[in-house]
């Protein structure tokens, strides 16, 4: 199935990516994790994703959502986290040096009544060949916008 014209530049993301990440935040101890992102499409002007992390071979976190493209180079993110947050925001994507796809999003967050308060999530993705670097900043529990996660992923070959 062909990608929608607005998301053709995102086509390099489609597939499964795995690697290692490191997390930190002022209110928790630093940690290392295994990270997996799966990107898919349906021919519509969005790319779906599911993200999963594991620590000590045990599931730790997951989230799912969509990167929407309402127009060329424009990006919107909608994501749901089982920790009680829903993320909604805007961003952009561009190709640098005809080789590197750069995406960025800046989202506000809605929290369920029992969830920890997260106000904002800022993400960046850099895709070059079969390597995807992901960086996430978070403004949560009164700490201000702080780098929270960084991961280096490699494309998993299709079966």
BELURKA-V552426 format. One record per helix or strand of 3 or more residues. SS is the DSSP state (h for helix, s for strand). FROM is the first residue (numbers start at 0). LEN is the number of residues. If there is no record, write none. Layout:
BEGIN
[[SS FROM LEN] [SS FROM LEN]]
END
This chain:
BEGIN
[[h 4 9] [s 14 11] [s 27 14] [s 45 10] [s 57 11] [s 73 8] [s 84 12] [s 99 12] [s 117 11] [s 130 10] [s 144 12]]
END
